[in-house]
Amino acid sequence: MNRLAGKVALITGAGRGIGAAIALAFAREGAAVVLAELNLETARQTAQRIESETGARVLAVETDVTQAASVRQAVSEAEQAFGAPDVLVNNAGINVFCDPLTMTDDDWRRCFAVDLDGVWNGCRAVLPGMVERGSGSIVNIASTHAFKIIPGCFPYPVAKHGVIGLTRALGIEYAPRNVRVNAIAPGYIETQLTHDWWNEQADPAAAQQATLALQPMKRIGRPEEVAMTAVFLASDEAPFINATCITVDGGRSALYHD
Ligand SMILES: NC(=O)c1ccc[n+]([C@@H]2O[C@H](COP(=O)([O-])OP(=O)(O)OC[C@H]3O[C@@H](n4cnc5c(N)ncnc54)[C@H](O)[C@@H]3O)[C@@H](O)[C@H]2O)c1
């Protein structure tokens, strides 16, 4: 409790899934939270749930992370409501899984627009204030696709590799100003995104079983388990952790094969 007391946190894509779990965990730890989300309806519902469960100060703001002006506006609304964000979690992301040579130009662009430009737009909007104040923590939600490849999932891993590069570059640039930039690489986490992927397969039940069979812990992760790591990185318990990535995948990416 209160590991984030007095802090203001802005979380993108927080209407559901991992982002919603992070917003709830932050609120439980005493932060005022801003849910910056494309889908204002889910953001409002989640904000209400968090407020009634925790009593924290919560704000839902319609935000499209692909648009720099929209992200700047969300930061400005956060400032007006609660004060400048001490913590930014760039969580909004989409799966774009294609065969490289049949992928359309639009697939490439919408993947990078959300999964990489979106992260930069978030960083760009909060960094000047964090640098000026001499403190801040940015947490970028990458993926194990940031260092492992599954055929047919192009270009999502390319964008997620970029998120790690961005994290390392900005972490080094602003370390002298006490602004830390880190990433989390979740493995399979049970969210709507994962269920949508299973449901797109010819045999969804078999696809789900195949995924579980690949996991050393014989289960996939829960959004709350990613959120716990985000709390740690956002808090004052990680003052010397910077420009790095913490993997939350139950050991899956360390496994060669059974
Ligand atoms: N679920 C997994 O297994 C998994 C694994 C590794 C990484 N991730 C990453 O975690 C993050 C969250 O994934 P999730 O599973 O919770 O997904 P999700 O689809 O359940 O939630 C993503 C949220 O982002 C929002 N969003 C999408 N585009 C947006 C935009 N342009 N601007 C603002 N918000 C936008 C959506 O409306 C949605 O509420 C993503 O970056 C994803 O790549 C997920």
The ligand as a Tripos MOL2 file, in Angstrom:
@<TRIPOS>MOLECULE
LIG
   44    48     1     0     0
SMALL
NO_CHARGES

@<TRIPOS>ATOM
      1 N1         -1.7420   -9.8560  -23.9630 N.am      1 LIG1
      2 C1         -0.5360  -10.3280  -24.2140 C.2       1 LIG1
      3 O1         -0.3170  -11.5470  -24.2400 O.2       1 LIG1
      4 C2          0.6150   -9.3760  -24.4510 C.ar      1 LIG1
      5 C3          1.9070   -9.9260  -24.5200 C.ar      1 LIG1
      6 C4          2.9810   -9.0800  -24.7430 C.ar      1 LIG1
      7 C5          2.7900   -7.7170  -24.8870 C.ar      1 LIG1
      8 N2          1.5220   -7.2180  -24.8290 N.ar      1 LIG1
      9 C6          1.3950   -5.7600  -24.9730 C.3       1 LIG1
     10 O2          0.6960   -5.2480  -23.8560 O.3       1 LIG1
     11 C7         -0.0310   -4.0840  -24.2440 C.3       1 LIG1
     12 C8         -1.4860   -4.2430  -23.8260 C.3       1 LIG1
     13 O3         -1.9990   -5.4220  -24.4080 O.3       1 LIG1
     14 P1         -3.3970   -6.0570  -23.9680 P.3       1 LIG1
     15 O4         -3.2750   -7.5160  -24.1530 O.co2     1 LIG1
     16 O5         -3.8530   -5.5050  -22.6740 O.co2     1 LIG1
     17 O6         -4.3120   -5.4860  -25.1790 O.3       1 LIG1
     18 P2         -5.8580   -5.0910  -25.2500 P.3       1 LIG1
     19 O7         -6.2100   -5.1040  -26.6980 O.co2     1 LIG1
     20 O8         -6.6730   -5.9120  -24.3080 O.co2     1 LIG1
     21 O9         -5.8400   -3.5840  -24.7050 O.3       1 LIG1
     22 C9         -5.1930   -2.5740  -25.4290 C.3       1 LIG1
     23 C10        -5.8870   -1.2510  -25.1800 C.3       1 LIG1
     24 O10        -5.2210   -0.2530  -25.9510 O.3       1 LIG1
     25 C11        -6.1950    0.5730  -26.5470 C.3       1 LIG1
     26 N3         -5.6720    1.1950  -27.7620 N.ar      1 LIG1
     27 C12        -5.4700    0.6170  -28.9740 C.ar      1 LIG1
     28 N4         -5.0380    1.5180  -29.8570 N.ar      1 LIG1
     29 C13        -4.9400    2.7000  -29.1890 C.ar      1 LIG1
     30 C14        -4.5710    4.0160  -29.5760 C.ar      1 LIG1
     31 N5         -4.2320    4.3120  -30.8450 N.pl3     1 LIG1
     32 N6         -4.5690    4.9830  -28.6260 N.ar      1 LIG1
     33 C15        -4.9410    4.7110  -27.3470 C.ar      1 LIG1
     34 N7         -5.3320    3.4920  -26.9460 N.ar      1 LIG1
     35 C16        -5.3330    2.4980  -27.8550 C.ar      1 LIG1
     36 C17        -7.3630   -0.3540  -26.8430 C.3       1 LIG1
     37 O11        -8.5760    0.3610  -27.0210 O.3       1 LIG1
     38 C18        -7.3590   -1.2480  -25.6160 C.3       1 LIG1
     39 O12        -8.1650   -0.7370  -24.5790 O.3       1 LIG1
     40 C19         0.1840   -3.9240  -25.7460 C.3       1 LIG1
     41 O13         1.2400   -3.0110  -25.9660 O.3       1 LIG1
     42 C20         0.5970   -5.3240  -26.1850 C.3       1 LIG1
     43 O14         1.3840   -5.3070  -27.3490 O.3       1 LIG1
     44 C21         0.4330   -8.0070  -24.6210 C.ar      1 LIG1
@<TRIPOS>BOND
     1     1     2 1
     2     2     3 2
     3     2     4 1
     4     4     5 ar
     5     4    44 ar
     6     5     6 ar
     7     6     7 ar
     8     7     8 ar
     9     8     9 1
    10     8    44 ar
    11     9    10 1
    12     9    42 1
    13    10    11 1
    14    11    12 1
    15    11    40 1
    16    12    13 1
    17    13    14 1
    18    14    15 2
    19    14    16 1
    20    14    17 1
    21    17    18 1
    22    18    19 2
    23    18    20 1
    24    18    21 1
    25    21    22 1
    26    22    23 1
    27    23    24 1
    28    23    38 1
    29    24    25 1
    30    25    26 1
    31    25    36 1
    32    26    27 ar
    33    26    35 ar
    34    27    28 ar
    35    28    29 ar
    36    29    30 ar
    37    29    35 ar
    38    30    31 1
    39    30    32 ar
    40    32    33 ar
    41    33    34 ar
    42    34    35 ar
    43    36    37 1
    44    36    38 1
    45    38    39 1
    46    40    41 1
    47    40    42 1
    48    42    43 1
@<TRIPOS>SUBSTRUCTURE
     1 LIG1         1 GROUP 0 **** ****
